[in-house]
């Protein structure tokens, strides 16, 4: 498979997975939100929020493995292949040892953390406390088992084979949604739901690992393990690690802080807006970032000189900006015109509280600023030798966000404080600092970036016109179904605007070629 085709297939399968995750996530989120009580749902949400912090014990080594494998794909010499195999071997066996150590630490002291959370929220019934502790233990075991095998997903993504892991994830997502729907109707409790969630998270990881191990370059041979292989990745992986810490602070710390400063019940009010913003980010940016980060490392390895390197990376940045804006602006239309309907889809038909609505607006604006200002820029910086600058950007955003969030939660005693803490640093970084860095490092002129942004907005114009017409007339009386049907209509209206206004001639010609090949002979 050619490089361009691999990128596009990975991107298409990634968006298919995101759509599947969004639909299944809406189903499971609403079922759990309405089936579990406020305290149990808050406990569930906090557990899965802490799972995001598993990236912290990765120490950035997974990203370093991805970069090594991507360079081997871009420059397939014996030396690069050997370096990739050494990276896979060293990191895999190191993470196996770390898994055992973390498991022992949780076995000895993890119950104290759970007891603190239960005490903080006045859950005193001994039977209920013991039940929730067992749920947390099951969750911890499942997540620890998945930890060493994450590098194989990174390796396939670095080879532009992300469609393999995406297919496995899609099957698991469908199975999870079906089982949770069945369990909700059967009256399951939080333990049964957690068993399903853990099993469907582990299964695709196992399948991806078995597929990756078919390649000799990706087989971690314990006889070849050497500390020098791990320490050789340390310089780059340290920046990946710190970037991951900051990223988790940006995306996961809100629920933890709210549960301790306000209450677990308040987390339930914050969760719909956060989930909506995360889903919007998945659809608009994260799939582009997941594909273009290793692709930029591969292109960087192929470049003949510094000038060619700057030119090809500038083209990647400008193209990703146009597509990110085009996708982001199109999908923003139904959310802006009917945010209440979107939240009702997540939380059920109950009225949306004013503070929950404000949280959704603020978090959505935070993600939208990233779409308009930076698209995939930070990932390209990270994978092409500017990891120090990328870390500085993320670290600054995380410090400002954490400080503002704590101060505002303590002063306002409201979930709105956490949302404001997310918005302020995001706007400053994405709309001011990142564009300046792109101009200085890659020669991306502000006029060119503005032109790509304008073309992306033009491509989204059709979606906005159809969305305005739909929500002005409101053809369906039920608010939830009106929102879902309107999203489908807007999705269908995206294609003409993208084709005639958003895409360039080369992209249209490539699309015509694929359509011709799809016709039956």
VMD Tcl script that draws the C-alpha trace (Angstrom):
set ca {
  {0.00 0.00 0.00}
  {1.40 3.43 -0.97}
  {2.12 6.06 1.67}
  {-0.72 8.40 0.66}
  {-3.21 5.58 0.38}
  {-2.14 4.20 3.76}
  {-2.66 7.60 5.36}
  {-6.10 8.01 3.80}
  {-7.25 4.46 4.61}
  {-6.09 4.88 8.20}
  {-7.85 8.23 8.38}
  {-11.09 6.88 6.89}
  {-11.13 3.87 9.22}
  {-10.35 6.18 12.12}
  {-13.35 8.34 11.35}
  {-15.52 5.25 10.99}
  {-14.35 4.18 14.45}
  {-15.01 7.65 15.84}
  {-18.55 7.67 14.42}
  {-19.11 4.22 15.87}
  {-17.65 5.36 19.20}
  {-19.80 8.47 19.20}
  {-23.01 6.54 18.51}
  {-22.19 3.71 20.90}
  {-20.92 6.21 23.46}
  {-24.19 8.12 23.33}
  {-26.10 4.90 23.88}
  {-23.95 3.59 26.72}
  {-23.54 6.99 28.40}
  {-27.28 7.59 28.48}
  {-28.08 4.06 29.64}
  {-25.53 4.23 32.45}
  {-26.57 7.78 33.35}
  {-30.22 6.75 33.74}
  {-29.65 3.24 35.16}
  {-27.03 3.98 37.81}
  {-27.69 6.48 40.57}
  {-25.87 9.80 40.72}
  {-23.27 8.48 43.18}
  {-22.55 5.23 41.31}
  {-22.41 7.02 37.98}
  {-20.01 9.57 39.46}
  {-17.89 6.69 40.80}
  {-17.90 5.05 37.35}
  {-16.96 8.30 35.65}
  {-14.10 8.99 38.08}
  {-12.68 5.47 37.56}
  {-12.59 5.87 33.79}
  {-11.17 9.36 34.16}
  {-8.29 7.92 36.19}
  {-7.67 5.35 33.43}
  {-6.43 8.24 31.29}
  {-3.60 8.66 33.78}
  {-2.21 5.23 32.77}
  {-0.33 7.14 30.09}
  {1.76 8.61 32.89}
  {3.41 5.25 33.67}
  {4.23 4.86 29.98}
  {7.03 7.43 30.45}
  {6.63 8.39 26.81}
  {8.21 5.15 25.62}
  {5.18 4.17 23.52}
  {5.50 7.37 21.49}
  {9.23 6.77 21.11}
  {8.52 3.27 19.76}
  {6.03 4.75 17.30}
  {8.59 7.23 16.06}
  {11.26 4.48 15.64}
  {8.85 2.26 13.68}
  {7.71 5.23 11.54}
  {11.31 6.08 10.66}
  {11.92 2.44 9.72}
  {8.88 2.64 7.42}
  {10.15 5.86 5.85}
  {13.76 4.67 5.49}
  {13.66 0.83 5.47}
  {17.37 0.17 6.00}
  {18.73 -2.66 8.12}
  {19.93 -0.14 10.69}
  {16.52 1.51 11.08}
  {14.76 -1.88 11.30}
  {17.19 -3.01 13.97}
  {16.60 0.21 15.90}
  {12.83 -0.33 15.71}
  {13.09 -3.93 16.95}
  {15.39 -2.87 19.79}
  {12.90 -0.20 20.81}
  {9.96 -2.65 20.76}
  {11.88 -5.29 22.72}
  {13.20 -2.93 25.37}
  {9.94 -1.08 25.96}
  {7.72 -4.17 26.02}
  {9.67 -6.03 28.69}
  {10.17 -2.90 30.72}
  {6.40 -2.30 30.77}
  {5.80 -5.92 31.82}
  {8.01 -5.36 34.87}
  {6.33 -2.02 35.59}
  {2.90 -3.66 35.38}
  {3.89 -6.15 38.08}
  {5.24 -3.39 40.31}
  {2.17 -1.17 39.88}
  {-0.10 -4.14 40.51}
  {1.72 -4.91 43.76}
  {1.47 -1.26 44.87}
  {-2.27 -1.15 44.16}
  {-2.80 -4.44 45.96}
  {-1.10 -3.07 49.07}
  {-2.49 0.48 49.12}
  {-5.15 0.99 46.48}
  {-8.04 0.40 48.86}
  {-7.01 3.49 50.84}
  {-7.63 5.67 47.78}
  {-11.06 4.15 47.27}
  {-11.89 4.54 50.97}
  {-10.95 8.22 50.83}
  {-13.27 8.82 47.87}
  {-16.13 6.95 49.54}
  {-15.60 8.79 52.85}
  {-15.49 12.13 51.06}
  {-18.91 11.43 49.57}
  {-20.44 9.99 52.76}
  {-20.98 6.47 51.47}
  {-21.12 4.65 54.80}
  {-23.07 1.45 54.16}
  {-20.50 -1.41 54.59}
  {-22.03 -3.61 51.92}
  {-22.16 -0.81 49.36}
  {-18.58 0.24 50.16}
  {-17.32 -3.31 49.73}
  {-19.19 -3.67 46.44}
  {-17.73 -0.45 45.00}
  {-14.26 -1.46 46.16}
  {-14.56 -4.74 44.24}
  {-15.67 -2.77 41.16}
  {-12.58 -0.58 41.45}
  {-10.37 -3.66 41.85}
  {-11.78 -5.29 38.73}
  {-11.25 -2.07 36.80}
  {-7.63 -1.80 37.98}
  {-6.81 -5.41 37.03}
  {-8.25 -5.02 33.55}
  {-6.44 -1.80 32.83}
  {-3.12 -3.17 34.11}
  {-3.42 -6.21 31.85}
  {-3.80 -3.95 28.82}
  {-0.83 -1.75 29.67}
  {2.15 -3.67 28.14}
  {0.40 -4.27 24.83}
  {-0.35 -0.67 23.90}
  {2.95 -0.35 22.01}
  {1.72 -2.74 19.30}
  {-1.17 -0.42 18.51}
  {1.37 2.43 18.24}
  {3.58 0.33 15.97}
  {0.77 -0.49 13.51}
  {-0.31 3.15 13.47}
  {3.26 4.21 12.70}
  {3.23 1.87 9.67}
  {0.00 3.48 8.39}
  {-1.88 0.29 9.34}
  {-4.15 1.90 11.90}
  {-7.13 0.45 10.01}
  {-6.30 -2.97 11.48}
  {-6.65 -1.84 15.10}
  {-9.59 0.40 14.17}
  {-11.52 -2.59 12.82}
  {-10.92 -4.49 16.07}
  {-12.05 -1.50 18.11}
  {-15.24 -1.11 16.08}
  {-16.28 -4.70 16.75}
  {-15.55 -4.25 20.46}
  {-17.53 -0.99 20.63}
  {-20.58 -2.58 19.01}
  {-20.37 -5.55 21.38}
  {-20.05 -3.26 24.41}
  {-23.04 -1.12 23.43}
  {-25.19 -4.19 22.77}
  {-24.30 -5.85 26.06}
  {-24.82 -2.68 28.12}
  {-28.22 -2.13 26.47}
  {-29.15 -5.71 27.28}
  {-27.89 -5.36 30.84}
  {-29.77 -2.11 31.37}
  {-33.02 -3.80 30.37}
  {-32.16 -6.80 32.60}
  {-31.48 -4.62 35.64}
  {-27.71 -5.09 35.90}
  {-25.68 -3.22 38.46}
  {-22.35 -1.41 38.28}
  {-20.32 -4.64 38.68}
  {-21.85 -6.32 35.64}
  {-21.42 -3.19 33.57}
  {-17.76 -2.99 34.59}
  {-17.15 -6.61 33.59}
  {-18.48 -5.86 30.12}
  {-16.48 -2.64 29.81}
  {-13.20 -4.25 30.88}
  {-13.66 -7.33 28.66}
  {-14.46 -5.28 25.56}
  {-11.45 -3.06 26.24}
  {-9.03 -5.99 26.53}
  {-10.27 -8.06 23.58}
  {-9.18 -5.72 20.72}
  {-5.82 -5.19 22.42}
  {-5.15 -8.94 22.35}
  {-6.12 -9.26 18.69}
  {-3.96 -6.28 17.64}
  {-1.00 -7.77 19.52}
  {-1.34 -11.11 17.74}
  {-1.47 -9.36 14.36}
  {1.58 -7.22 15.12}
  {3.63 -10.20 16.27}
  {3.47 -11.66 12.76}
  {6.15 -9.15 11.77}
  {9.66 -10.14 12.90}
  {10.56 -6.48 13.45}
  {7.80 -6.16 16.06}
  {8.55 -9.33 18.06}
  {9.96 -8.51 21.52}
  {12.58 -11.21 22.09}
  {13.45 -11.35 25.85}
  {16.95 -12.66 25.02}
  {17.74 -9.37 23.25}
  {16.56 -7.09 26.03}
  {19.18 -4.47 26.96}
  {18.91 -1.40 29.18}
  {20.85 0.56 26.60}
  {17.94 0.14 24.15}
  {15.58 1.75 26.66}
  {17.92 4.49 27.82}
  {18.66 5.34 24.19}
  {15.03 6.36 23.81}
  {15.10 8.38 27.01}
  {15.83 11.81 25.52}
  {12.78 11.81 23.27}
  {10.51 9.71 25.48}
  {10.99 12.08 28.41}
  {9.39 14.87 26.38}
  {6.61 12.53 25.24}
  {6.04 11.55 28.86}
  {5.83 15.12 30.14}
  {3.59 16.02 27.21}
  {1.33 13.11 28.18}
  {1.18 14.30 31.79}
  {0.12 17.75 30.66}
  {-2.40 16.29 28.23}
  {-4.02 14.23 30.96}
  {-4.17 17.26 33.23}
  {-5.96 19.07 30.42}
  {-8.48 16.33 29.73}
  {-8.92 14.23 32.89}
  {-8.28 16.26 35.99}
  {-11.63 18.09 36.00}
  {-13.66 15.11 37.20}
  {-11.15 14.30 39.94}
  {-11.05 17.89 41.22}
  {-14.83 18.32 41.09}
  {-15.39 15.05 42.98}
  {-13.09 16.23 45.78}
  {-13.88 19.96 45.90}
  {-17.61 19.86 45.12}
  {-19.14 16.33 45.11}
  {-19.58 13.14 43.09}
  {-23.09 14.29 42.18}
  {-21.62 17.46 40.66}
  {-19.45 15.26 38.40}
  {-22.69 13.92 36.91}
  {-23.61 17.50 35.97}
  {-20.20 18.18 34.43}
  {-19.96 14.85 32.57}
  {-22.43 15.48 29.69}
  {-20.69 18.70 28.60}
  {-17.26 17.11 28.87}
  {-18.35 14.04 26.90}
  {-19.89 16.25 24.22}
  {-16.68 18.30 23.89}
  {-14.54 15.14 23.81}
  {-16.72 13.64 21.08}
  {-16.47 16.85 19.06}
  {-12.68 16.77 19.46}
  {-12.54 13.14 18.36}
  {-14.49 13.90 15.21}
  {-12.66 17.08 14.29}
  {-9.03 16.65 15.34}
  {-7.87 13.53 17.09}
  {-8.13 11.23 14.08}
  {-6.16 13.67 11.94}
  {-3.59 13.95 14.71}
  {-3.31 10.19 15.22}
  {-2.54 9.64 11.52}
  {-0.45 12.71 10.73}
  {1.86 12.47 13.76}
  {3.62 9.25 12.59}
  {3.23 10.30 8.96}
  {5.15 13.51 9.65}
  {7.95 11.48 11.28}
  {8.05 9.26 8.20}
  {8.17 12.25 5.83}
  {10.83 13.85 7.99}
  {13.01 10.74 7.60}
  {12.52 10.74 3.81}
  {13.38 14.42 3.23}
  {16.64 14.99 1.36}
  {17.59 18.29 3.01}
  {16.35 20.96 5.41}
  {14.60 22.98 2.69}
  {12.68 19.97 1.40}
  {11.81 19.07 4.97}
  {10.34 22.51 5.69}
  {8.39 22.48 2.44}
  {6.78 19.07 2.91}
  {5.91 19.69 6.57}
  {4.44 23.12 5.73}
  {2.24 21.41 3.14}
  {1.11 18.85 5.73}
  {0.25 21.62 8.20}
  {-1.69 23.69 5.69}
  {-3.64 20.71 4.36}
  {-4.49 19.50 7.85}
  {-5.62 23.01 8.79}
  {-8.05 23.18 5.87}
  {-9.54 19.77 6.56}
  {-9.71 20.26 10.33}
  {-11.56 23.56 9.90}
  {-13.86 22.13 7.24}
  {-14.81 19.15 9.39}
  {-14.93 21.15 12.61}
  {-17.07 23.99 11.27}
  {-19.51 21.56 9.65}
  {-20.01 19.54 12.82}
  {-20.28 22.66 14.95}
  {-23.53 23.73 13.26}
  {-25.96 21.33 14.99}
  {-24.25 21.86 18.35}
  {-24.48 25.65 18.21}
  {-28.06 25.66 16.96}
  {-29.36 23.00 19.37}
  {-26.92 22.41 22.22}
  {-29.78 21.48 24.53}
  {-30.82 18.70 22.17}
  {-27.27 17.34 22.11}
  {-27.15 17.26 25.91}
  {-30.55 15.57 26.09}
  {-29.24 12.82 23.83}
  {-26.49 12.21 26.39}
  {-28.37 12.58 29.65}
  {-31.95 11.65 28.77}
  {-35.08 13.73 28.58}
  {-34.64 15.42 31.97}
  {-34.30 19.23 31.89}
  {-30.72 20.43 31.58}
  {-29.51 22.51 34.52}
  {-28.23 26.01 33.76}
  {-24.72 25.30 35.03}
  {-24.51 22.09 32.97}
  {-25.52 24.05 29.86}
  {-22.89 26.72 30.55}
  {-20.22 24.03 31.03}
  {-21.09 22.55 27.64}
  {-20.81 25.95 25.90}
  {-17.45 26.74 27.47}
  {-15.88 23.33 26.82}
  {-17.15 23.31 23.25}
  {-15.61 26.76 22.68}
  {-12.33 25.45 24.09}
  {-12.16 22.61 21.57}
  {-13.31 24.87 18.72}
  {-10.42 27.25 19.41}
  {-8.02 24.33 18.98}
  {-9.64 23.40 15.66}
  {-9.37 26.94 14.31}
  {-5.89 27.71 15.57}
  {-3.68 24.65 15.74}
  {-5.34 21.57 14.12}
  {-2.43 19.04 14.08}
  {0.41 21.46 14.70}
  {1.50 20.25 18.12}
  {1.76 16.63 16.96}
  {3.89 17.63 13.97}
  {6.16 19.67 16.25}
  {6.49 16.72 18.58}
  {7.50 14.21 15.90}
  {9.86 16.37 13.81}
  {12.50 17.50 16.28}
  {10.64 20.35 17.99}
  {9.43 18.30 20.95}
  {10.79 20.83 23.44}
  {8.58 23.55 22.01}
  {5.58 21.24 21.85}
  {6.10 20.34 25.50}
  {6.45 24.00 26.46}
  {3.09 24.76 24.84}
  {1.30 21.88 26.52}
  {2.99 22.46 29.88}
  {2.05 26.13 29.89}
  {-1.56 25.32 29.04}
  {-1.72 22.64 31.74}
  {-0.26 24.86 34.47}
  {-2.63 27.72 33.69}
  {-5.62 25.38 33.43}
  {-4.86 23.57 36.69}
  {-4.30 26.82 38.59}
  {-7.42 28.49 37.25}
  {-9.56 25.40 37.80}
  {-8.56 24.99 41.44}
  {-8.99 28.70 42.20}
  {-12.36 28.95 40.44}
  {-13.74 25.72 41.94}
  {-12.83 26.88 45.44}
  {-14.22 30.38 44.92}
  {-17.33 29.60 42.87}
  {-18.04 26.10 44.26}
  {-19.55 25.35 40.86}
  {-18.66 23.14 37.90}
  {-18.61 26.27 35.72}
  {-15.25 27.15 37.28}
  {-13.64 24.04 35.80}
  {-14.97 24.90 32.33}
  {-13.64 28.47 32.49}
  {-10.28 27.08 33.56}
  {-10.19 25.03 30.35}
  {-11.26 27.80 27.99}
  {-8.85 30.62 28.89}
  {-5.50 28.84 28.25}
  {-6.86 27.03 25.18}
  {-7.79 30.29 23.43}
  {-4.46 31.95 24.24}
  {-2.36 29.02 23.02}
  {-4.29 27.92 19.95}
  {-5.20 31.30 18.49}
  {-2.02 33.24 19.28}
  {1.05 31.21 20.24}
  {0.80 28.20 17.89}
  {0.35 30.27 14.67}
  {3.44 32.32 15.57}
  {5.52 29.15 16.06}
  {4.40 27.67 12.73}
  {5.44 30.85 10.94}
  {8.90 30.85 12.51}
  {9.72 27.13 12.27}
  {8.17 26.00 9.00}
  {7.74 29.25 7.11}
  {3.96 28.93 7.14}
  {2.77 32.42 6.28}
  {-0.21 33.75 8.17}
  {-1.84 34.62 4.85}
  {-1.57 30.99 3.73}
  {-2.97 29.72 7.01}
  {-5.81 32.24 6.83}
  {-6.53 31.18 3.22}
  {-6.73 27.50 4.21}
  {-8.97 28.40 7.16}
  {-11.24 30.46 4.91}
  {-11.47 27.63 2.37}
  {-12.36 25.21 5.14}
  {-15.09 27.54 6.38}
  {-16.42 27.88 2.83}
  {-16.59 24.10 2.53}
  {-18.72 24.03 5.68}
  {-21.16 26.69 4.43}
  {-23.61 24.16 2.98}
  {-23.82 22.28 6.26}
  {-24.62 25.51 8.11}
  {-27.33 26.54 5.64}
  {-29.05 23.17 5.90}
  {-28.69 23.18 9.70}
  {-30.25 26.64 10.00}
  {-33.13 25.59 7.76}
  {-33.67 22.40 9.78}
  {-33.65 23.99 13.24}
  {-35.71 26.96 12.11}
  {-38.54 24.70 10.99}
  {-37.95 21.91 13.61}
  {-39.74 19.20 11.59}
  {-39.78 16.67 14.47}
  {-41.54 17.57 17.71}
  {-39.45 15.45 20.06}
  {-36.28 17.45 20.91}
  {-33.96 14.45 21.06}
  {-35.06 12.89 17.77}
  {-35.12 16.29 16.10}
  {-31.46 16.73 17.04}
  {-30.41 13.25 15.87}
  {-32.29 13.53 12.57}
  {-30.88 17.03 12.05}
  {-27.34 15.69 12.51}
  {-28.02 13.12 9.80}
  {-29.32 15.79 7.42}
  {-26.29 18.00 8.12}
  {-23.93 15.07 7.53}
  {-25.52 14.46 4.13}
  {-25.23 18.18 3.31}
  {-21.49 18.25 3.98}
  {-20.42 16.48 0.79}
  {-21.38 19.09 -1.85}
  {-19.73 21.95 0.01}
  {-16.59 19.95 0.69}
  {-16.38 18.81 -2.94}
  {-16.94 22.14 -4.70}
  {-15.49 24.62 -2.20}
  {-13.26 22.85 0.29}
  {-11.26 20.34 -1.76}
  {-8.48 21.25 -4.18}
  {-8.25 19.90 -7.74}
  {-5.72 17.15 -6.89}
  {-7.95 15.83 -4.10}
  {-11.01 15.79 -6.35}
  {-9.09 13.94 -9.07}
  {-7.88 11.33 -6.60}
  {-11.43 10.86 -5.32}
  {-12.70 10.42 -8.89}
  {-10.06 7.73 -9.43}
  {-11.23 5.80 -6.39}
  {-14.85 6.09 -7.47}
  {-13.96 4.77 -10.92}
  {-12.21 1.77 -9.37}
  {-15.28 1.02 -7.26}
  {-17.54 0.68 -10.30}
  {-18.25 -2.93 -11.30}
  {-16.46 -4.02 -14.46}
}
mol new
graphics top color blue
foreach p $ca { graphics top sphere $p radius 0.5 }
foreach p [lrange $ca 0 end-1] q [lrange $ca 1 end] { graphics top cylinder $p $q radius 0.2 }
display resetview
